[in-house]
Amino acid sequence: MSLCRCLNVEPFPEIAGMDVSGVAVLRLDRIHPVLSGNKLFKLLCHWQPWQASRQPGWITPGGVWSNHLHAVAFLGQRLGIPTTGLIRGYEHLPLTATLQDCADWGMQLVFLSKVEYRQRYHQAWQRHWSRVTDSYFMGEGGALLTARGALAVLENGKDPGGQAFDELARVCSRYDQVWLAVGSGTTAAHLLPRLPPHVVLMAVNTVADDGAMERRWQQEFAGRQWQLVASVARRFGAQSDVLRERILAFDQQGLPLDPVYGAALVETFLQQQSLWQGKSVLLIHGGGLQGRRGIGLDIDC
């Protein structure tokens, strides 16, 4: 069955005093209760490289409320694949609900200091952890090593990740703009080269990176239609009464949001009305809701 049949698009909830008649939401959070949204898409992209590595396990870094770690641990448990999480956190503290799920599903948790965790992008550091655990290394958030490397992998039409992103691009092709929240930028890097020329990717950057992502995209995606929009949150994962109120309001309308990505995407979108007014727009709900647990909200709302 085509994945498109599982990609549920619905009208954006009504907002008092704002015309959102041309706005829709792609509910990737409804694909699966745990392997929801872009986490599943990105894990599929790792399938062929992992098999080619001939390493039995998976290892990947993440924070204490990481959607990516949660998905990796769950899928590893279901498939009998050993998993290791390199955690930005402290071993002496109680496990968060997210990490407790990971541990219950058999993931080995290795806690790292902030200094150690900052090395996660260094290839020597990645090779070290891959070697000592005999595991295939997945980048933070499910990133492949580079966007260009990802594209090379996805050129094979039989690749499940490539097929999934092809289907996603077909859904996006019906709109003038596609808005999504970006952290590592991995989903955008897979999707952007697949979009037709008339579609502009509007990426809400949830990370204060001093322009690093924009500089990288200018090199890797020259000629593509995209715009990076700064998140209303001043730093990654920053909480505010405004975002919490937005989450609670959309809960009442059946659209669950997390504080790190979903709420930041929606709030930024609503504050940038001049960028999308009069256009057909698709917002991509990335699916990850673990951040709700970090502010005391249920993920089953």
C-alpha positions as a Markdown table, in Angstrom:
| # | Residue | x | y | z |
|---|---|---|---|---|
| 1 | Met | 0.0 | 0.0 | 0.0 |
| 2 | Ser | 1.2 | 3.5 | -0.9 |
| 3 | Leu | 2.5 | 5.4 | 2.1 |
| 4 | Cys | 0.5 | 8.4 | 0.8 |
| 5 | Arg | -2.7 | 6.7 | 2.1 |
| 6 | Cys | -1.2 | 6.9 | 5.6 |
| 7 | Leu | -0.3 | 10.6 | 5.3 |
| 8 | Asn | -3.3 | 12.3 | 6.9 |
| 9 | Val | -3.8 | 16.0 | 5.8 |
| 10 | Glu | -6.4 | 18.0 | 7.6 |
| 11 | Pro | -7.4 | 21.7 | 7.8 |
| 12 | Phe | -5.5 | 23.9 | 10.2 |
| 13 | Pro | -7.6 | 24.7 | 13.3 |
| 14 | Glu | -9.5 | 28.0 | 13.2 |
| 15 | Ile | -7.8 | 31.0 | 14.8 |
| 16 | Ala | -9.9 | 34.0 | 15.9 |
| 17 | Gly | -9.3 | 37.0 | 13.8 |
| 18 | Met | -7.0 | 35.2 | 11.3 |
| 19 | Asp | -7.8 | 33.7 | 7.8 |
| 20 | Val | -6.2 | 30.2 | 7.7 |
| 21 | Ser | -8.5 | 28.9 | 5.0 |
| 22 | Gly | -5.6 | 28.0 | 2.7 |
| 23 | Val | -3.6 | 26.2 | 5.5 |
| 24 | Ala | -3.4 | 22.5 | 6.1 |
| 25 | Val | -1.6 | 20.3 | 8.6 |
| 26 | Leu | 0.1 | 17.0 | 7.7 |
| 27 | Arg | -0.3 | 14.7 | 10.7 |
| 28 | Leu | 2.8 | 12.6 | 10.7 |
| 29 | Asp | 2.1 | 12.0 | 14.4 |
| 30 | Arg | -0.7 | 9.6 | 13.4 |
| 31 | Ile | 1.4 | 7.2 | 11.5 |
| 32 | His | 2.3 | 5.1 | 14.6 |
| 33 | Pro | 1.9 | 5.6 | 18.4 |
| 34 | Val | 5.6 | 5.4 | 19.0 |
| 35 | Leu | 7.4 | 5.5 | 15.6 |
| 36 | Ser | 5.6 | 8.6 | 14.7 |
| 37 | Gly | 6.4 | 11.2 | 12.0 |
| 38 | Asn | 9.8 | 12.1 | 10.7 |
| 39 | Lys | 11.5 | 9.7 | 13.2 |
| 40 | Leu | 10.3 | 6.7 | 11.2 |
| 41 | Phe | 11.2 | 8.4 | 7.9 |
| 42 | Lys | 14.8 | 9.1 | 9.1 |
| 43 | Leu | 15.3 | 5.6 | 10.6 |
| 44 | Leu | 14.2 | 4.1 | 7.2 |
| 45 | Cys | 17.0 | 6.0 | 5.6 |
| 46 | His | 19.6 | 4.3 | 7.8 |
| 47 | Trp | 18.4 | 0.8 | 6.9 |
| 48 | Gln | 20.7 | 0.2 | 3.9 |
| 49 | Pro | 23.8 | 1.9 | 5.4 |
| 50 | Trp | 23.4 | -0.2 | 8.6 |
| 51 | Gln | 23.1 | -3.4 | 6.7 |
| 52 | Ala | 26.2 | -2.5 | 4.6 |
| 53 | Ser | 28.1 | -1.9 | 7.8 |
| 54 | Arg | 27.5 | -5.5 | 9.0 |
| 55 | Gln | 27.5 | -4.2 | 12.6 |
| 56 | Pro | 24.9 | -5.9 | 14.8 |
| 57 | Gly | 23.8 | -2.9 | 16.9 |
| 58 | Trp | 22.8 | 0.8 | 16.7 |
| 59 | Ile | 24.3 | 3.6 | 18.7 |
| 60 | Thr | 23.2 | 7.2 | 18.7 |
| 61 | Pro | 23.4 | 10.4 | 20.8 |
| 62 | Gly | 20.5 | 12.4 | 22.3 |
| 63 | Gly | 19.0 | 14.3 | 25.2 |
| 64 | Val | 16.9 | 13.2 | 28.1 |
| 65 | Trp | 13.6 | 13.8 | 26.2 |
| 66 | Ser | 14.9 | 12.8 | 22.8 |
| 67 | Asn | 12.2 | 11.6 | 20.3 |
| 68 | His | 14.9 | 10.0 | 18.3 |
| 69 | Leu | 16.3 | 7.9 | 21.1 |
| 70 | His | 12.8 | 6.8 | 22.0 |
| 71 | Ala | 12.1 | 5.7 | 18.4 |
| 72 | Val | 15.5 | 3.9 | 18.1 |
| 73 | Ala | 15.0 | 2.0 | 21.4 |
| 74 | Phe | 11.5 | 1.0 | 20.4 |
| 75 | Leu | 12.4 | -0.2 | 16.9 |
| 76 | Gly | 15.5 | -2.0 | 18.2 |
| 77 | Gln | 13.5 | -3.9 | 20.8 |
| 78 | Arg | 10.9 | -4.9 | 18.2 |
| 79 | Leu | 13.5 | -6.1 | 15.7 |
| 80 | Gly | 16.0 | -7.7 | 18.2 |
| 81 | Ile | 18.7 | -5.1 | 17.5 |
| 82 | Pro | 21.0 | -4.1 | 20.4 |
| 83 | Thr | 20.8 | -0.3 | 20.9 |
| 84 | Thr | 23.0 | 2.2 | 22.8 |
| 85 | Gly | 22.1 | 5.7 | 23.7 |
| 86 | Leu | 24.8 | 8.3 | 24.3 |
| 87 | Ile | 22.9 | 10.6 | 26.7 |
| 88 | Arg | 23.5 | 14.3 | 27.3 |
| 89 | Gly | 22.8 | 14.1 | 31.0 |
| 90 | Tyr | 23.7 | 12.9 | 34.4 |
| 91 | Glu | 23.7 | 9.3 | 35.6 |
| 92 | His | 22.9 | 10.1 | 39.2 |
| 93 | Leu | 19.6 | 11.8 | 38.4 |
| 94 | Pro | 16.4 | 9.9 | 38.1 |
| 95 | Leu | 15.6 | 8.7 | 34.6 |
| 96 | Thr | 13.1 | 10.8 | 32.7 |
| 97 | Ala | 10.0 | 9.0 | 31.4 |
| 98 | Thr | 11.5 | 9.0 | 28.0 |
| 99 | Leu | 14.8 | 7.4 | 29.1 |
| 100 | Gln | 12.9 | 5.0 | 31.3 |
| 101 | Asp | 11.0 | 3.7 | 28.2 |
| 102 | Cys | 14.3 | 3.4 | 26.4 |
| 103 | Ala | 15.8 | 1.4 | 29.3 |
| 104 | Asp | 12.7 | -0.8 | 29.5 |
| 105 | Trp | 13.1 | -1.6 | 25.8 |
| 106 | Gly | 16.7 | -2.7 | 26.4 |
| 107 | Met | 18.7 | 0.3 | 25.3 |
| 108 | Gln | 22.0 | 0.7 | 27.1 |
| 109 | Leu | 22.3 | 4.2 | 28.4 |
| 110 | Val | 25.7 | 5.8 | 28.5 |
| 111 | Phe | 25.7 | 9.3 | 30.2 |
| 112 | Leu | 28.1 | 11.9 | 29.0 |
| 113 | Ser | 29.2 | 15.3 | 30.3 |
| 114 | Lys | 28.5 | 18.4 | 28.3 |
| 115 | Val | 32.2 | 18.5 | 27.2 |
| 116 | Glu | 32.0 | 14.9 | 26.0 |
| 117 | Tyr | 28.7 | 15.4 | 24.3 |
| 118 | Arg | 30.0 | 18.4 | 22.3 |
| 119 | Gln | 32.2 | 16.0 | 20.4 |
| 120 | Arg | 29.2 | 14.2 | 18.8 |
| 121 | Tyr | 29.9 | 15.7 | 15.4 |
| 122 | His | 33.5 | 14.6 | 15.3 |
| 123 | Gln | 34.1 | 11.6 | 13.1 |
| 124 | Ala | 36.9 | 10.2 | 15.3 |
| 125 | Trp | 34.5 | 10.4 | 18.3 |
| 126 | Gln | 31.8 | 8.6 | 16.3 |
| 127 | Arg | 34.2 | 5.9 | 15.1 |
| 128 | His | 35.4 | 5.3 | 18.7 |
| 129 | Trp | 31.9 | 4.7 | 20.0 |
| 130 | Ser | 31.0 | 2.6 | 17.0 |
| 131 | Arg | 34.0 | 0.4 | 17.5 |
| 132 | Val | 33.8 | -0.1 | 21.2 |
| 133 | Thr | 30.1 | -1.1 | 21.0 |
| 134 | Asp | 30.3 | -2.8 | 17.6 |
| 135 | Ser | 27.4 | -0.7 | 16.5 |
| 136 | Tyr | 26.4 | 1.4 | 13.5 |
| 137 | Phe | 26.5 | 5.1 | 14.4 |
| 138 | Met | 23.4 | 7.2 | 13.7 |
| 139 | Gly | 23.9 | 11.0 | 14.0 |
| 140 | Glu | 21.9 | 13.0 | 16.5 |
| 141 | Gly | 18.3 | 13.2 | 15.6 |
| 142 | Gly | 18.7 | 10.5 | 13.0 |
| 143 | Ala | 21.1 | 12.5 | 10.8 |
| 144 | Leu | 23.2 | 10.8 | 8.2 |
| 145 | Leu | 26.8 | 12.1 | 8.0 |
| 146 | Thr | 26.0 | 14.8 | 5.4 |
| 147 | Ala | 23.1 | 15.8 | 3.3 |
| 148 | Arg | 25.0 | 14.9 | 0.1 |
| 149 | Gly | 25.7 | 11.5 | 1.6 |
| 150 | Ala | 22.1 | 11.1 | 2.3 |
| 151 | Leu | 21.2 | 11.9 | -1.2 |
| 152 | Ala | 23.6 | 9.4 | -2.6 |
| 153 | Val | 22.1 | 6.7 | -0.4 |
| 154 | Leu | 18.6 | 7.6 | -1.5 |
| 155 | Glu | 19.3 | 7.4 | -5.2 |
| 156 | Asn | 18.6 | 3.7 | -5.0 |
| 157 | Gly | 14.8 | 3.4 | -5.8 |
| 158 | Lys | 14.5 | 0.3 | -3.5 |
| 159 | Asp | 15.7 | 2.2 | -0.5 |
| 160 | Pro | 12.8 | 2.4 | 2.0 |
| 161 | Gly | 13.8 | 5.8 | 3.3 |
| 162 | Gly | 14.0 | 7.2 | -0.2 |
| 163 | Gln | 10.6 | 5.9 | -1.1 |
| 164 | Ala | 9.1 | 7.4 | 2.1 |
| 165 | Phe | 10.5 | 10.8 | 1.4 |
| 166 | Asp | 9.4 | 10.5 | -2.3 |
| 167 | Glu | 5.8 | 10.0 | -1.0 |
| 168 | Leu | 6.1 | 12.9 | 1.4 |
| 169 | Ala | 7.3 | 15.2 | -1.4 |
| 170 | Arg | 4.3 | 14.2 | -3.6 |
| 171 | Val | 2.0 | 15.3 | -0.8 |
| 172 | Cys | 3.9 | 18.6 | -0.4 |
| 173 | Ser | 3.8 | 19.3 | -4.2 |
| 174 | Arg | 0.2 | 20.4 | -3.9 |
| 175 | Tyr | 1.1 | 23.6 | -2.0 |
| 176 | Asp | 2.9 | 26.9 | -2.5 |
| 177 | Gln | 4.8 | 26.7 | 0.9 |
| 178 | Val | 5.7 | 23.8 | 3.2 |
| 179 | Trp | 6.5 | 24.8 | 6.8 |
| 180 | Leu | 8.3 | 22.5 | 9.2 |
| 181 | Ala | 10.4 | 22.8 | 12.4 |
| 182 | Val | 14.1 | 21.9 | 12.0 |
| 183 | Gly | 16.6 | 20.8 | 14.7 |
| 184 | Ser | 19.4 | 18.8 | 13.0 |
| 185 | Gly | 17.8 | 19.7 | 9.6 |
| 186 | Thr | 17.8 | 16.1 | 8.5 |
| 187 | Thr | 14.2 | 15.9 | 7.4 |
| 188 | Ala | 14.5 | 19.1 | 5.4 |
| 189 | Ala | 17.8 | 17.9 | 3.8 |
| 190 | His | 16.0 | 14.7 | 2.6 |
| 191 | Leu | 12.8 | 16.6 | 1.5 |
| 192 | Leu | 14.1 | 19.8 | -0.1 |
| 193 | Pro | 15.8 | 18.2 | -3.1 |
| 194 | Arg | 12.6 | 16.3 | -3.9 |
| 195 | Leu | 10.3 | 19.3 | -3.9 |
| 196 | Pro | 9.2 | 20.7 | -7.3 |
| 197 | Pro | 10.5 | 24.3 | -8.1 |
| 198 | His | 7.2 | 26.0 | -7.3 |
| 199 | Val | 7.2 | 24.8 | -3.6 |
| 200 | Val | 9.1 | 26.9 | -1.1 |
| 201 | Leu | 10.3 | 25.1 | 2.1 |
| 202 | Met | 9.9 | 27.4 | 5.1 |
| 203 | Ala | 12.1 | 26.0 | 7.8 |
| 204 | Val | 11.6 | 27.2 | 11.4 |
| 205 | Asn | 15.0 | 26.9 | 13.0 |
| 206 | Thr | 14.6 | 25.8 | 16.6 |
| 207 | Val | 18.3 | 26.0 | 17.3 |
| 208 | Ala | 20.2 | 29.2 | 17.9 |
| 209 | Asp | 23.2 | 28.2 | 15.7 |
| 210 | Asp | 24.6 | 31.7 | 14.7 |
| 211 | Gly | 23.7 | 31.1 | 11.1 |
| 212 | Ala | 25.5 | 27.7 | 10.7 |
| 213 | Met | 22.6 | 25.9 | 9.1 |
| 214 | Glu | 21.9 | 28.8 | 6.7 |
| 215 | Arg | 25.5 | 28.8 | 5.6 |
| 216 | Arg | 25.5 | 25.1 | 5.0 |
| 217 | Trp | 22.2 | 25.2 | 3.1 |
| 218 | Gln | 23.5 | 28.0 | 0.9 |
| 219 | Gln | 26.2 | 25.6 | -0.3 |
| 220 | Glu | 24.3 | 22.3 | -0.4 |
| 221 | Phe | 21.0 | 23.6 | -1.7 |
| 222 | Ala | 21.9 | 26.4 | -4.1 |
| 223 | Gly | 19.1 | 26.9 | -6.6 |
| 224 | Arg | 16.4 | 25.3 | -4.3 |
| 225 | Gln | 13.5 | 27.3 | -2.9 |
| 226 | Trp | 13.9 | 27.6 | 0.9 |
| 227 | Gln | 13.8 | 30.1 | 3.7 |
| 228 | Leu | 15.0 | 29.7 | 7.3 |
| 229 | Val | 12.8 | 31.5 | 9.8 |
| 230 | Ala | 14.0 | 32.0 | 13.4 |
| 231 | Ser | 11.9 | 30.3 | 16.0 |
| 232 | Val | 10.0 | 32.5 | 18.5 |
| 233 | Ala | 11.7 | 30.5 | 21.2 |
| 234 | Arg | 15.0 | 32.3 | 22.0 |
| 235 | Arg | 16.9 | 29.1 | 22.5 |
| 236 | Phe | 16.4 | 25.4 | 21.8 |
| 237 | Gly | 13.7 | 23.9 | 24.0 |
| 238 | Ala | 13.1 | 27.3 | 25.8 |
| 239 | Gln | 9.7 | 27.3 | 27.6 |
| 240 | Ser | 7.4 | 30.2 | 27.8 |
| 241 | Asp | 3.8 | 30.9 | 29.0 |
| 242 | Val | 2.9 | 31.8 | 25.4 |
| 243 | Leu | 4.0 | 28.4 | 24.0 |
| 244 | Arg | 2.3 | 26.5 | 26.8 |
| 245 | Glu | -0.9 | 28.3 | 26.3 |
| 246 | Arg | -0.7 | 27.6 | 22.6 |
| 247 | Ile | -0.2 | 23.9 | 23.3 |
| 248 | Leu | -3.2 | 23.7 | 25.7 |
| 249 | Ala | -5.4 | 25.6 | 23.2 |
| 250 | Phe | -4.5 | 23.2 | 20.3 |
| 251 | Asp | -5.0 | 20.2 | 22.6 |
| 252 | Gln | -8.6 | 21.3 | 22.8 |
| 253 | Gln | -8.8 | 21.2 | 19.0 |
| 254 | Gly | -7.3 | 17.8 | 18.7 |
| 255 | Leu | -3.8 | 18.9 | 17.5 |
| 256 | Pro | -1.2 | 17.8 | 20.1 |
| 257 | Leu | 2.0 | 19.9 | 20.0 |
| 258 | Asp | 5.3 | 19.5 | 21.8 |
| 259 | Pro | 7.1 | 22.6 | 23.2 |
| 260 | Val | 10.4 | 22.1 | 21.3 |
| 261 | Tyr | 9.2 | 21.7 | 17.7 |
| 262 | Gly | 5.4 | 21.7 | 17.2 |
| 263 | Ala | 4.5 | 24.6 | 19.3 |
| 264 | Ala | 7.5 | 26.6 | 18.2 |
| 265 | Leu | 6.5 | 25.9 | 14.5 |
| 266 | Val | 2.9 | 26.9 | 15.0 |
| 267 | Glu | 3.6 | 30.0 | 17.0 |
| 268 | Thr | 6.3 | 31.2 | 14.6 |
| 269 | Phe | 4.0 | 30.5 | 11.7 |
| 270 | Leu | 1.2 | 32.6 | 13.2 |
| 271 | Gln | 3.5 | 35.5 | 14.0 |
| 272 | Gln | 4.8 | 35.5 | 10.4 |
| 273 | Gln | 1.4 | 35.9 | 8.7 |
| 274 | Ser | 2.9 | 38.3 | 6.1 |
| 275 | Leu | 5.0 | 35.4 | 4.7 |
| 276 | Trp | 2.2 | 33.1 | 3.9 |
| 277 | Gln | -1.0 | 35.1 | 3.5 |
| 278 | Gly | -2.8 | 34.4 | 0.3 |
| 279 | Lys | -0.8 | 31.2 | -0.4 |
| 280 | Ser | -1.7 | 27.5 | -0.1 |
| 281 | Val | 0.3 | 26.2 | 2.8 |
| 282 | Leu | 1.1 | 22.9 | 4.4 |
| 283 | Leu | 2.5 | 22.6 | 8.0 |
| 284 | Ile | 4.2 | 19.3 | 8.7 |
| 285 | His | 3.6 | 18.0 | 12.2 |
| 286 | Gly | 6.8 | 16.2 | 12.8 |
| 287 | Gly | 5.3 | 13.7 | 15.2 |
| 288 | Gly | 7.7 | 13.9 | 18.1 |
| 289 | Leu | 5.8 | 14.5 | 21.3 |
| 290 | Gln | 8.3 | 13.4 | 24.0 |
| 291 | Gly | 8.9 | 17.1 | 25.0 |
| 292 | Arg | 5.4 | 17.2 | 26.4 |
| 293 | Arg | 6.4 | 14.9 | 29.1 |
| 294 | Gly | 9.1 | 17.3 | 30.1 |
| 295 | Ile | 6.5 | 20.0 | 31.0 |
| 296 | Gly | 4.1 | 17.6 | 32.7 |
| 297 | Leu | 1.7 | 17.0 | 29.8 |
| 298 | Asp | 0.5 | 13.6 | 28.6 |
| 299 | Ile | 1.5 | 12.4 | 25.1 |
| 300 | Asp | -1.8 | 10.6 | 24.7 |
| 301 | Cys | -4.0 | 13.6 | 24.5 |
